[in-house]
């Protein structure tokens, strides 16, 4: 650790993070042994260890590039944004403590705080390599930290799968709670003409539909896609059969009277897989294309489980009712 490390980096880690690194790297303790010594539940220790490894590497790479400077010399930031980032990311204080210490009444207002952070991040994302490194550092810190520092509208998915449940539930409720009036208005406004070939597909849930959901053809226009992705937070699919599968799966889950743990264990991996294949997944989840390959804390078992299921199940749901058979069975 001394050869790789940096005193500045070490100081930025919490005591739990330092302990996890020492127990695993210096004392060669297993995760179970280290968790017991730290009096942490195993899943909690695994998160601490993953976070410690990520932060040590992340900070070390950043300080190496910037010459141990927290903010690059040529980086001119709004004082509010600068103080907030230094306090949360580089001093590891809670966002509430930082805002209180800043003594800035404007930053206490959620809308003002979001505006300052959005403008600051946008400035960094368009700057040189060091600006973008700071931009990535802030977003990665927010993804991996024990608590979020950015508002929901600016957050990328958490590095820890279990922490994304709230985000996924919000998207699911948003899809399930579409107002009937807005569905009719939405359908009339965005449905593509039959002659239109450049289209994407959106599954819409409604009790007014015979099967509980309908797949609508949408003109693949940047403004329309942006509106649906950013304002409505609904998923679009390039292939009709994928939209059919998604609509059928979600409708079946939401209308299942018996939601036990086994049903949830089967549904959520499938749901995560489906939304990741959506054509606007990056937009809905605030991910810029340059950062689309986001590192996860643990090995993602969803893809492996999907392959195993594919061997056992010939049919996933019954989206063949409206999808052409030659399209469906060719996937």
Backbone as numpy.savetxt, mean C-alpha at the origin, in Angstrom:
# Nx Ny Nz CAx CAy CAz Cx Cy Cz
29.05 -5.71 12.48 28.23 -4.51 12.48 29.08 -3.26 12.48
30.26 -3.30 13.12 31.13 -2.14 13.19 31.67 -1.78 11.81
31.94 -2.83 10.99 32.46 -2.57 9.66 31.40 -1.94 8.77
30.17 -2.40 8.90 29.08 -1.91 8.06 28.45 -0.66 8.64
28.52 -0.55 9.92 27.69 0.43 10.59 28.15 1.86 10.54
27.37 2.66 11.14 27.57 4.09 11.20 26.94 4.53 12.51
27.73 5.24 13.33 27.22 5.65 14.64 25.94 6.46 14.51
25.87 7.25 13.48 24.68 8.07 13.27 23.46 7.19 12.99
23.67 6.15 12.21 22.59 5.22 11.89 22.15 4.48 13.16
23.10 4.00 13.93 22.79 3.25 15.15 21.96 4.08 16.13
22.27 5.36 16.21 21.53 6.23 17.12 20.07 6.41 16.70
19.80 6.22 15.42 18.44 6.41 14.92 17.52 5.23 15.20
18.08 4.10 15.56 17.27 2.92 15.84 16.71 2.98 17.26
15.52 2.42 17.45 14.94 2.34 18.79 15.66 1.26 19.58
15.43 1.24 20.88 16.08 0.23 21.72 15.67 -1.18 21.31
14.41 -1.37 20.98 13.94 -2.69 20.54 14.62 -3.10 19.24
14.78 -2.16 18.33 15.42 -2.47 17.05 16.89 -2.81 17.26
17.56 -2.07 18.12 18.96 -2.38 18.43 19.09 -3.77 19.06
18.20 -4.07 20.00 18.24 -5.37 20.68 18.05 -6.52 19.71
17.11 -6.35 18.76 16.84 -7.43 17.81 18.06 -7.70 16.93
18.76 -6.63 16.53 19.96 -6.82 15.72 21.09 -7.48 16.51
21.26 -7.05 17.74 22.32 -7.63 18.58 22.05 -9.10 18.87
20.81 -9.42 19.21 20.48 -10.81 19.54 20.61 -11.74 18.33
20.24 -11.26 17.16 20.29 -12.12 15.98 21.68 -12.16 15.35
22.35 -11.01 15.26 23.64 -10.96 14.58 24.84 -11.24 15.48
24.79 -10.70 16.69 25.94 -10.85 17.59 25.85 -12.10 18.46
24.64 -12.43 18.92 24.47 -13.57 19.82 23.83 -14.77 19.13
23.49 -14.62 17.85 22.99 -15.73 17.02 21.77 -16.43 17.64
20.88 -15.64 18.22 19.66 -16.20 18.79 18.62 -16.40 17.69
17.84 -17.45 17.86 16.74 -17.68 16.93 15.67 -16.62 17.17
14.73 -16.51 16.26 13.66 -15.51 16.43 12.81 -15.83 17.66
12.62 -17.12 17.93 11.84 -17.50 19.12 12.60 -17.15 20.40
13.88 -17.44 20.42 14.69 -17.13 21.60 14.79 -15.63 21.82
15.03 -14.88 20.74 15.16 -13.43 20.86 13.84 -12.81 21.30
12.74 -13.32 20.77 11.43 -12.80 21.16 11.15 -13.02 22.63
11.53 -14.18 23.14 11.33 -14.48 24.56 12.20 -13.58 25.44
13.45 -13.38 25.02 14.36 -12.52 25.79 13.87 -11.08 25.82
13.22 -10.65 24.74 12.71 -9.28 24.67 11.28 -9.17 25.17
10.72 -10.34 25.57 9.34 -10.38 26.06 8.35 -9.85 25.02
8.54 -10.31 23.78 7.67 -9.91 22.69 7.01 -11.14 22.08
5.76 -10.99 21.66 5.10 -12.06 20.93 5.91 -12.31 19.65
5.89 -13.55 19.17 6.75 -13.91 18.04 6.49 -13.04 16.81
5.20 -12.82 16.48 4.89 -12.03 15.30 5.37 -10.59 15.47
5.30 -10.09 16.71 5.74 -8.72 16.98 7.27 -8.63 16.86
7.96 -9.64 17.37 9.42 -9.63 17.26 9.85 -9.68 15.80
9.17 -10.49 14.98 9.51 -10.60 13.57 9.38 -9.24 12.89
8.36 -8.48 13.26 8.19 -7.15 12.68 9.32 -6.22 13.11
9.67 -6.28 14.39 10.76 -5.43 14.91 12.07 -5.76 14.21
12.34 -7.05 14.06 13.58 -7.48 13.41 13.62 -7.05 11.94
12.51 -7.24 11.24 12.45 -6.84 9.83 12.63 -5.33 9.69
12.00 -4.58 10.59 12.11 -3.12 10.57 13.54 -2.68 10.87
14.18 -3.32 11.85 15.56 -2.97 12.22 16.51 -3.21 11.05
16.38 -4.36 10.39 17.24 -4.66 9.25 17.04 -3.66 8.12
15.77 -3.34 7.84 15.45 -2.40 6.77 15.98 -1.01 7.10
15.72 -0.51 8.31 16.13 0.84 8.67 17.65 0.98 8.71
18.35 -0.04 9.23 19.81 0.04 9.29 20.39 0.18 7.89
19.92 -0.64 6.98 20.39 -0.60 5.59 19.96 0.70 4.91
18.71 1.08 5.12 18.15 2.26 4.46 18.86 3.55 4.87
19.02 3.75 6.18 19.70 4.95 6.68 21.16 4.95 6.26
21.81 3.79 6.33 23.22 3.70 5.98 23.46 4.11 4.53
22.63 3.62 3.63 22.76 3.96 2.21 22.51 5.45 1.99
21.52 5.99 2.71 21.19 7.41 2.54 22.32 8.31 3.03
22.83 8.03 4.24 23.89 8.88 4.78 25.20 8.74 4.02
25.43 7.58 3.45 26.62 7.39 2.61 26.55 8.30 1.39
25.34 8.41 0.82 25.16 9.23 -0.38 25.18 10.73 -0.07
24.68 11.11 1.11 24.57 12.54 1.43 25.73 13.06 2.28
26.68 12.19 2.61 27.79 12.62 3.46 27.35 12.86 4.89
26.48 11.97 5.39 25.96 12.02 6.76 25.09 13.25 7.04
24.55 13.83 5.99 23.64 14.96 6.16 22.20 14.47 6.10
21.37 14.98 7.00 19.96 14.58 7.01 19.22 15.16 5.81
19.49 16.40 5.50 18.88 17.05 4.34 20.00 17.46 3.38
19.95 17.05 2.12 20.99 17.42 1.15 21.18 18.94 1.09
22.42 19.37 0.86 22.76 20.79 0.89 21.95 21.62 -0.11
21.70 21.06 -1.28 20.99 21.81 -2.32 19.47 21.66 -2.24
18.99 21.13 -1.13 17.56 20.86 -0.96 16.90 22.00 -0.17
16.13 22.82 -0.85 15.47 23.95 -0.21 14.02 23.57 0.09
13.73 23.31 1.37 12.42 22.82 1.78 11.64 23.88 2.54
10.33 23.78 2.46 9.46 24.59 3.30 9.80 24.28 4.76
10.00 25.30 5.62 10.39 25.06 7.01 9.47 24.10 7.76
8.16 24.17 7.48 7.21 23.26 8.13 7.50 21.82 7.75
7.68 21.59 6.46 7.95 20.26 5.95 9.29 19.76 6.49
10.31 20.61 6.44 11.65 20.25 6.90 11.65 19.85 8.38
11.02 20.66 9.23 11.00 20.37 10.67 10.25 19.07 10.96
9.17 18.84 10.21 8.37 17.63 10.43 9.16 16.39 10.06
9.85 16.43 8.93 10.62 15.27 8.46 11.81 15.00 9.38
12.51 16.04 9.79 13.64 15.87 10.69 13.18 15.25 12.01
12.07 15.75 12.52 11.57 15.25 13.80 11.08 13.81 13.76
10.37 13.45 12.71 9.80 12.09 12.63 10.78 11.06 12.08
11.40 11.37 10.94 12.25 10.40 10.25 13.66 10.32 10.85
14.21 11.47 11.26 15.60 11.49 11.70 15.77 11.62 13.22
14.69 11.86 13.93 14.77 11.88 15.40 13.83 10.85 16.02
13.04 10.19 15.18 12.16 9.09 15.56 11.14 9.49 16.62
10.65 10.72 16.54 9.60 11.18 17.44 8.24 10.93 16.79
7.20 10.86 17.60 5.86 10.68 17.04 5.45 11.96 16.33
4.58 11.83 15.34 4.16 13.01 14.59 3.43 14.02 15.48
2.73 13.53 16.50 2.04 14.43 17.43 3.04 15.25 18.24
4.10 14.59 18.72 5.13 15.31 19.49 5.84 16.34 18.62
6.10 15.96 17.38 6.81 16.88 16.47 5.96 18.12 16.19
4.68 17.91 15.90 3.79 19.04 15.61 3.67 19.95 16.83
3.60 19.34 18.02 3.51 20.14 19.25 4.79 20.96 19.45
5.94 20.37 19.21 7.21 21.07 19.37 7.41 22.16 18.32
6.83 21.94 17.14 6.94 22.94 16.08 6.23 24.23 16.46
5.16 24.10 17.26 4.41 25.28 17.68 3.75 26.00 16.53
3.46 25.28 15.47 2.85 25.87 14.28 1.37 25.52 14.26
0.53 26.50 14.48 -0.91 26.23 14.57 -1.47 25.75 13.23
-0.90 26.23 12.11 -1.40 25.82 10.80 -1.18 24.34 10.57
-0.07 23.81 11.09 0.26 22.40 10.86 -0.63 21.47 11.69
-1.31 22.02 12.69 -2.21 21.21 13.50 -3.46 20.86 12.71
-3.84 21.71 11.78 -5.01 21.48 10.93 -4.68 20.40 9.91
-5.48 19.35 9.88 -5.19 18.19 9.03 -5.03 18.57 7.56
-5.92 19.40 7.05 -5.87 19.77 5.63 -4.60 20.55 5.30
-4.19 21.44 6.23 -2.97 22.22 6.01 -1.74 21.33 6.08
-1.75 20.42 7.05 -0.63 19.48 7.19 -0.49 18.64 5.93
-1.61 18.14 5.42 -1.57 17.32 4.21 -1.04 18.12 3.03
-1.44 19.38 2.94 -0.96 20.23 1.83 0.54 20.44 1.91
1.06 20.75 3.11 2.50 20.94 3.28 3.27 19.67 2.89
2.77 18.53 3.34 3.46 17.27 3.06 3.37 16.90 1.59
2.22 17.12 0.99 2.05 16.80 -0.43 2.98 17.66 -1.30
3.02 18.95 -1.00 3.88 19.86 -1.77 5.35 19.53 -1.57
5.73 19.19 -0.32 7.12 18.85 -0.05 7.55 17.59 -0.76
6.71 16.57 -0.74 7.02 15.31 -1.41 7.07 15.49 -2.93
6.17 16.29 -3.45 6.16 16.54 -4.89 7.45 17.24 -5.32
7.91 18.19 -4.50 9.16 18.89 -4.79 10.34 17.91 -4.81
10.39 17.03 -3.83 11.49 16.07 -3.76 11.45 15.08 -4.92
10.26 14.64 -5.29 10.12 13.63 -6.35 10.59 14.13 -7.70
10.59 15.46 -7.89 10.98 16.04 -9.17 12.42 16.56 -9.17
13.12 16.38 -8.05 14.48 16.89 -7.94 15.54 15.94 -8.45
16.80 16.21 -8.08 17.91 15.37 -8.51 17.95 14.06 -7.71
19.03 13.31 -7.89 19.13 11.98 -7.27 19.02 12.03 -5.75
19.67 13.01 -5.11 19.62 13.11 -3.65 18.23 13.51 -3.17
17.57 14.37 -3.93 16.19 14.74 -3.59 15.30 13.50 -3.62
15.47 12.69 -4.66 14.65 11.49 -4.80 15.00 10.45 -3.75
16.24 10.42 -3.31 16.62 9.51 -2.24 15.91 9.89 -0.93
15.82 11.19 -0.66 15.10 11.65 0.52 13.61 11.34 0.39
13.09 11.53 -0.81 11.68 11.20 -1.09 11.41 9.73 -0.80
12.26 8.86 -1.34 12.10 7.42 -1.11 12.27 7.07 0.37
13.21 7.73 1.03 13.46 7.47 2.45 12.21 7.77 3.28
11.55 8.87 2.99 10.34 9.27 3.73 9.22 8.26 3.52
9.00 7.88 2.26 7.92 6.93 1.97 8.22 5.55 2.55
9.47 5.12 2.47 9.85 3.82 3.02 9.75 3.83 4.54
10.16 4.93 5.16 10.03 5.04 6.61 8.57 4.91 7.02
7.70 5.59 6.30 6.27 5.55 6.61 5.71 4.13 6.44
6.20 3.40 5.43 5.72 2.04 5.16 6.18 1.05 6.23
7.40 1.24 6.74 8.01 0.26 7.63 7.91 0.63 9.11
7.66 1.88 9.42 7.65 2.32 10.81 6.50 1.70 11.59
6.61 1.74 12.90 5.59 1.16 13.77 4.30 1.96 13.73
4.36 3.21 13.34 3.17 4.05 13.19 3.39 4.95 11.98
2.29 5.33 11.35 2.35 6.14 10.14 2.61 7.60 10.46
3.36 8.27 9.58 3.59 9.71 9.74 2.91 10.51 8.63
2.49 9.84 7.55 1.84 10.52 6.44 0.34 10.28 6.48
-0.45 11.24 6.00 -1.90 11.04 5.93 -2.24 9.93 4.95
-3.41 9.34 5.07 -3.81 8.19 4.26 -3.67 8.48 2.77
-4.01 9.69 2.36 -3.98 10.02 0.93 -2.57 9.98 0.34
-1.54 10.01 1.17 -0.16 10.00 0.69 0.57 8.69 1.00
-0.11 7.79 1.69 0.54 6.55 2.10 0.60 5.52 0.98
1.71 4.79 0.93 1.80 3.59 0.12 1.43 2.41 1.02
1.15 1.23 0.44 0.82 0.08 1.27 1.93 -0.24 2.26
1.55 -0.65 3.46 2.52 -1.00 4.49 3.38 -2.18 4.05
4.60 -2.23 4.54 5.49 -3.36 4.24 5.03 -4.62 4.95
4.18 -4.44 5.98 3.69 -5.56 6.77 2.26 -5.89 6.35
2.07 -7.07 5.81 0.79 -7.43 5.21 -0.39 -7.27 6.15
-0.22 -7.65 7.41 -1.36 -7.60 8.34 -1.80 -6.16 8.61
-0.88 -5.20 8.43 -1.21 -3.80 8.67 -1.98 -3.18 7.50
-2.06 -3.88 6.39 -2.80 -3.37 5.24 -4.27 -3.73 5.29
-4.68 -4.48 6.31 -6.07 -4.94 6.39 -7.03 -3.75 6.42
-6.69 -2.70 7.16 -7.56 -1.53 7.25 -7.73 -0.88 5.88
-6.62 -0.76 5.14 -6.67 -0.17 3.80 -7.54 -1.01 2.87
-7.35 -2.33 2.92 -8.11 -3.22 2.06 -9.60 -3.20 2.41
-9.90 -3.15 3.70 -11.29 -3.09 4.14 -11.94 -1.80 3.65
-11.19 -0.71 3.69 -11.73 0.57 3.23 -12.08 0.51 1.75
-11.19 -0.07 0.95 -11.46 -0.21 -0.48 -12.67 -1.11 -0.72
-12.77 -2.17 0.06 -13.87 -3.12 -0.10 -15.20 -2.45 0.26
-15.23 -1.71 1.37 -16.46 -1.02 1.78 -16.84 0.05 0.76
-15.83 0.69 0.20 -16.08 1.71 -0.80 -16.78 1.11 -2.02
-16.34 -0.08 -2.40 -16.94 -0.77 -3.54 -18.35 -1.24 -3.22
-18.55 -1.69 -1.98 -19.85 -2.26 -1.60 -20.91 -1.21 -1.28
-20.47 0.01 -0.96 -21.42 1.03 -0.50 -21.68 2.12 -1.53
-21.52 1.80 -2.79 -21.82 2.77 -3.82 -23.31 3.08 -3.84
-23.65 4.34 -3.84 -25.04 4.78 -3.85 -25.69 4.47 -5.20
-26.95 4.01 -5.19 -27.64 3.62 -6.42 -27.72 4.76 -7.42
-27.97 5.97 -6.92 -28.04 7.13 -7.80 -26.70 7.39 -8.48
-25.63 7.30 -7.69 -24.30 7.54 -8.24 -23.88 6.43 -9.20
-24.37 5.22 -8.96 -24.06 4.12 -9.88 -24.69 4.39 -11.24
-25.96 4.83 -11.25 -26.63 5.13 -12.52 -25.94 6.31 -13.22
-25.59 7.32 -12.43 -24.91 8.50 -12.98 -23.53 8.13 -13.51
-22.85 7.29 -12.75 -21.51 6.83 -13.12 -21.58 6.02 -14.41
-22.54 5.11 -14.49 -22.70 4.26 -15.66 -22.99 5.08 -16.91
-23.90 6.05 -16.76 -24.28 6.89 -17.89 -23.11 7.75 -18.36
-22.31 8.22 -17.42 -21.23 9.15 -17.72 -20.01 8.47 -18.33
-19.67 7.27 -17.83 -18.39 6.67 -18.21 -18.46 5.45 -19.14
-19.64 4.86 -19.31 -19.72 3.66 -20.16 -19.27 3.97 -21.58
-18.39 3.13 -22.10 -17.86 3.33 -23.45 -18.88 2.87 -24.49
-18.81 3.47 -25.66 -19.69 3.07 -26.76 -19.25 1.69 -27.27
-20.20 0.99 -27.89 -19.89 -0.35 -28.39 -18.78 -0.32 -29.43
-18.69 0.79 -30.15 -17.67 0.89 -31.19 -16.28 1.21 -30.63
-16.25 1.63 -29.35 -14.98 1.99 -28.72 -14.16 0.73 -28.44
-12.91 0.72 -28.89 -12.06 -0.46 -28.70 -11.06 -0.29 -27.56
-10.59 0.93 -27.33 -9.62 1.17 -26.26 -10.36 1.35 -24.94
-10.63 0.22 -24.27 -11.44 0.25 -23.05 -10.78 -0.53 -21.91
-11.25 -0.26 -20.71 -10.91 -1.05 -19.53 -12.23 -1.42 -18.87
-12.18 -2.32 -17.90 -13.40 -2.85 -17.31 -13.42 -2.61 -15.80
-14.59 -2.21 -15.31 -14.74 -1.94 -13.88 -15.92 -2.75 -13.33
-15.68 -3.56 -12.29 -16.77 -4.31 -11.66 -17.49 -3.40 -10.66
-18.80 -3.28 -10.79 -19.60 -2.43 -9.92 -20.62 -3.29 -9.19
-20.65 -3.18 -7.86 -21.58 -3.96 -7.05 -22.84 -3.16 -6.77
-23.98 -3.81 -6.93 -25.26 -3.16 -6.64 -26.36 -4.22 -6.53
-27.27 -4.02 -5.60 -28.39 -4.94 -5.44 -29.35 -4.85 -6.62
-29.25 -3.76 -7.37 -30.14 -3.59 -8.53 -29.75 -4.49 -9.69
-28.53 -5.03 -9.65 -28.10 -5.95 -10.70 -28.56 -7.36 -10.35
-28.95 -8.12 -11.35 -29.48 -9.47 -11.13 -28.51 -10.35 -10.36
-27.24 -10.26 -10.66 -26.26 -11.12 -10.01 -25.48 -10.42 -8.90
-25.91 -9.21 -8.56 -25.27 -8.48 -7.48 -24.10 -7.61 -7.91
-23.69 -7.78 -9.15 -22.60 -6.97 -9.69 -22.71 -6.91 -11.20
-22.06 -5.95 -11.79 -22.04 -5.80 -13.24 -20.67 -5.27 -13.65
-20.19 -5.72 -14.79 -18.92 -5.24 -15.32 -19.21 -4.21 -16.40
-18.66 -3.01 -16.23 -18.92 -1.92 -17.16 -17.68 -1.61 -17.99
-17.88 -1.41 -19.28 -16.79 -1.03 -20.18 -16.57 0.47 -20.05
-15.34 0.85 -19.74 -15.00 2.25 -19.56 -13.99 2.67 -20.63
-14.19 3.85 -21.19 -13.23 4.36 -22.16 -11.89 4.56 -21.47
-10.85 4.04 -22.05 -9.51 4.11 -21.44 -8.89 5.48 -21.70
-9.51 6.48 -21.09 -9.07 7.86 -21.23 -8.34 8.27 -19.95
-7.17 8.90 -20.03 -6.38 9.26 -18.85 -7.17 10.03 -17.80
-7.99 10.98 -18.21 -8.76 11.79 -17.26 -9.80 10.93 -16.54
-10.46 10.05 -17.29 -11.47 9.18 -16.69 -10.82 8.19 -15.72
-9.73 7.59 -16.16 -9.00 6.63 -15.32 -8.50 7.31 -14.06
-7.98 8.52 -14.19 -7.48 9.27 -13.04 -8.60 9.57 -12.05
-9.76 9.97 -12.56 -10.90 10.28 -11.70 -11.35 9.04 -10.92
-11.46 7.91 -11.62 -11.91 6.67 -10.98 -10.88 6.18 -9.97
-9.61 6.36 -10.28 -8.54 5.85 -9.42 -8.31 6.71 -8.20
-8.21 8.01 -8.40 -7.83 8.92 -7.32 -9.02 9.37 -6.48
-10.15 9.64 -7.12 -11.30 10.18 -6.39 -12.27 9.08 -5.92
-12.49 8.08 -6.77 -13.42 7.01 -6.39 -12.72 5.81 -5.77
-11.42 5.66 -6.01 -10.64 4.55 -5.47 -11.24 3.19 -5.86
-11.59 3.05 -7.13 -12.13 1.80 -7.65 -11.13 1.20 -8.63
-11.13 -0.13 -8.71 -10.14 -0.82 -9.53 -10.65 -1.08 -10.94
-9.73 -0.95 -11.90 -10.00 -1.19 -13.31 -9.15 -2.36 -13.80
-9.68 -3.08 -14.77 -8.97 -4.25 -15.30 -8.90 -4.17 -16.82
-7.78 -4.61 -17.37 -7.61 -4.57 -18.82 -8.42 -5.67 -19.50
-8.60 -6.79 -18.79 -9.35 -7.92 -19.37 -10.70 -8.06 -18.69
-11.73 -8.28 -19.48 -13.08 -8.41 -18.95 -13.20 -9.60 -18.00
-12.52 -10.68 -18.32 -12.63 -11.88 -17.50 -12.06 -11.62 -16.10
-11.03 -10.79 -15.99 -10.46 -10.47 -14.67 -11.44 -9.63 -13.86
-12.12 -8.71 -14.51 -13.13 -7.90 -13.83 -14.30 -8.77 -13.38
-14.67 -9.74 -14.21 -15.75 -10.68 -13.87 -15.39 -11.50 -12.64
-14.18 -12.02 -12.63 -13.72 -12.83 -11.50 -13.70 -12.01 -10.22
-13.22 -10.78 -10.33 -13.16 -9.91 -9.16 -14.56 -9.59 -8.64
-15.46 -9.21 -9.54 -16.82 -8.88 -9.14 -17.53 -10.06 -8.51
-17.39 -11.23 -9.11 -18.03 -12.44 -8.58 -17.49 -12.77 -7.20
-16.17 -12.73 -7.05 -15.53 -13.09 -5.79 -15.94 -12.15 -4.66
-15.89 -10.83 -4.92 -16.23 -9.85 -3.89 -17.70 -9.93 -3.53
-18.57 -10.05 -4.53 -20.00 -10.14 -4.27 -20.35 -11.38 -3.45
-19.72 -12.49 -3.79 -19.95 -13.74 -3.05 -19.52 -13.61 -1.60
-18.36 -12.97 -1.37 -17.85 -12.80 -0.01 -18.74 -11.88 0.81
-19.13 -10.76 0.23 -19.93 -9.78 0.97 -21.33 -10.29 1.29
-21.84 -11.18 0.45 -23.20 -11.69 0.66 -23.22 -13.05 1.34
-22.05 -13.52 1.77 -21.98 -14.77 2.50 -22.42 -14.54 3.94
-23.48 -15.17 4.34 -24.04 -14.96 5.68 -23.11 -15.49 6.77
-22.31 -16.48 6.42 -21.42 -17.11 7.40 -19.98 -16.73 7.09
-19.47 -15.70 7.76 -18.10 -15.25 7.51 -17.19 -15.74 8.65
-16.77 -17.00 8.58 -15.85 -17.51 9.59 -14.42 -17.29 9.13
-13.47 -17.67 9.98 -12.06 -17.40 9.68 -11.58 -18.13 8.43
-12.14 -19.33 8.16 -11.71 -20.09 6.99 -12.09 -19.37 5.70
-13.28 -18.78 5.69 -13.71 -18.04 4.50 -12.81 -16.84 4.27
-12.48 -16.14 5.36 -11.60 -14.98 5.27 -10.20 -15.36 4.82
-9.70 -16.48 5.33 -8.36 -16.94 4.96 -8.26 -17.27 3.48
-9.36 -17.69 2.91 -9.37 -17.98 1.47 -9.58 -16.71 0.66
-10.46 -15.84 1.15 -10.82 -14.65 0.39 -9.69 -13.62 0.28
-9.06 -13.26 1.40 -8.13 -12.13 1.40 -6.90 -12.34 0.50
-6.29 -13.53 0.48 -5.18 -13.72 -0.48 -5.64 -13.56 -1.93
-6.84 -14.10 -2.25 -7.38 -13.96 -3.60 -7.65 -12.50 -3.92
-8.19 -11.78 -2.94 -8.51 -10.36 -3.13 -7.24 -9.55 -3.39
-6.20 -9.81 -2.58 -4.94 -9.09 -2.77 -4.35 -9.38 -4.15
-4.43 -10.64 -4.57 -3.91 -11.00 -5.89 -4.65 -10.28 -7.00
-5.97 -10.20 -6.86 -6.80 -9.57 -7.90 -6.50 -8.08 -8.02
-6.46 -7.38 -6.89 -6.27 -5.94 -6.98 -4.86 -5.60 -7.48
-3.87 -6.45 -7.19 -2.52 -6.20 -7.68 -2.43 -6.37 -9.19
-3.39 -7.08 -9.77 -3.41 -7.24 -11.22 -4.23 -6.15 -11.90
-4.88 -5.29 -11.12 -5.67 -4.20 -11.70 -4.76 -3.23 -12.44
-5.25 -2.69 -13.55 -4.43 -1.80 -14.37 -4.12 -0.49 -13.67
-4.95 -0.09 -12.69 -4.74 1.17 -11.98 -4.35 0.96 -10.52
-3.78 -0.21 -10.22 -3.39 -0.53 -8.84 -2.44 0.52 -8.27
-1.46 0.96 -9.06 -0.48 1.93 -8.58 -1.16 3.26 -8.25
-2.09 3.70 -9.09 -2.76 4.97 -8.86 -3.65 4.93 -7.62
-4.40 3.85 -7.47 -5.30 3.73 -6.33 -4.52 3.73 -5.02
-3.32 3.16 -5.05 -2.53 3.01 -3.83 -1.37 4.00 -3.72
-1.43 5.09 -4.48 -0.46 6.18 -4.37 0.98 5.76 -4.65
1.16 4.82 -5.55 2.50 4.33 -5.85 2.94 4.88 -7.21
4.06 5.60 -7.25 4.55 6.10 -8.53 5.23 4.94 -9.25
5.18 4.92 -10.59 5.74 3.80 -11.36 7.18 3.44 -10.98
7.99 4.44 -10.67 9.40 4.18 -10.32 9.52 3.31 -9.08
8.48 3.32 -8.22 8.53 2.58 -6.96 7.56 1.39 -6.96
7.22 0.89 -8.13 6.18 -0.14 -8.20 6.59 -1.47 -7.58
7.90 -1.75 -7.51 8.36 -3.01 -6.92 8.71 -2.77 -5.45
7.70 -2.61 -4.62 7.91 -2.31 -3.21 8.30 -3.57 -2.44
9.35 -3.44 -1.66 9.82 -4.56 -0.84 8.84 -4.84 0.29
8.61 -6.10 0.57 7.73 -6.50 1.67 8.55 -7.09 2.80
8.00 -7.01 4.01 8.75 -7.44 5.18 9.01 -8.94 5.17
8.02 -9.70 4.76 8.16 -11.16 4.80 7.84 -11.73 3.43
8.24 -12.96 3.24 7.96 -13.64 1.98 6.47 -13.67 1.73
6.07 -13.23 0.54 4.65 -13.18 0.22 4.17 -14.56 -0.21
3.30 -15.14 0.61 2.81 -16.50 0.34 1.61 -16.52 -0.59
1.04 -15.34 -0.88 -0.16 -15.31 -1.71 0.07 -15.94 -3.08
1.22 -15.60 -3.71 1.49 -16.12 -5.05 1.69 -17.63 -5.02
2.35 -18.14 -3.98 2.56 -19.59 -3.88 1.24 -20.31 -3.63
0.40 -19.72 -2.77 -0.89 -20.33 -2.48 -1.79 -20.34 -3.71
-1.70 -19.28 -4.53 -2.50 -19.22 -5.75 -2.12 -20.35 -6.70
-0.82 -20.62 -6.80 -0.37 -21.69 -7.69 -0.87 -23.05 -7.22
-0.85 -23.24 -5.90 -1.34 -24.50 -5.34 -2.83 -24.66 -5.58
-3.58 -23.54 -5.42 -5.02 -23.60 -5.62 -5.36 -23.88 -7.08
-4.56 -23.30 -7.97 -4.83 -23.46 -9.40 -4.76 -24.93 -9.81
-3.92 -25.70 -9.15 -3.81 -27.12 -9.46 -5.01 -27.91 -8.95
-5.58 -27.43 -7.82 -6.70 -28.14 -7.21 -8.05 -27.72 -7.78
-8.16 -26.43 -8.15 -9.44 -25.90 -8.59 -9.41 -25.58 -10.08
-10.35 -26.12 -10.81 -10.44 -25.82 -12.23 -11.24 -24.55 -12.47
-12.15 -24.25 -11.54 -12.99 -23.06 -11.69 -12.89 -22.23 -10.42
-12.64 -20.92 -10.57 -12.65 -20.00 -9.45 -13.89 -19.14 -9.61
-14.92 -19.43 -8.82 -16.18 -18.70 -8.96 -16.90 -19.16 -10.21
-17.77 -18.32 -10.73 -18.50 -18.65 -11.92 -18.70 -17.42 -12.80
-17.59 -16.77 -13.19 -17.71 -15.59 -14.03 -17.92 -15.92 -15.50
-18.18 -17.20 -15.82 -18.35 -17.61 -17.21 -19.73 -17.25 -17.73
-20.62 -16.80 -16.81 -22.00 -16.54 -17.22 -22.08 -15.46 -18.30
-21.18 -14.42 -18.15 -21.22 -13.35 -19.14 -19.93 -13.26 -19.95
-18.83 -13.81 -19.43 -17.57 -13.78 -20.18 -17.60 -14.85 -21.26
-17.05 -14.54 -22.41 -17.02 -15.53 -23.48 -16.16 -16.71 -23.07
-16.65 -17.91 -23.34 -15.97 -19.12 -22.87 -14.56 -19.24 -23.42
-14.36 -18.84 -24.67 -13.02 -18.98 -25.24 -12.02 -18.05 -24.57
-12.52 -16.87 -24.05 -11.65 -15.96 -23.33 -11.37 -16.51 -21.95
-12.41 -16.97 -21.29 -12.27 -17.42 -19.91 -11.34 -18.62 -19.79
-11.57 -19.62 -20.63 -10.81 -20.86 -20.48 -9.41 -20.76 -21.07
-9.09 -19.65 -21.72 -7.75 -19.50 -22.28 -6.77 -18.93 -21.27
-7.26 -18.45 -20.13 -6.35 -17.84 -19.16 -5.60 -18.90 -18.38
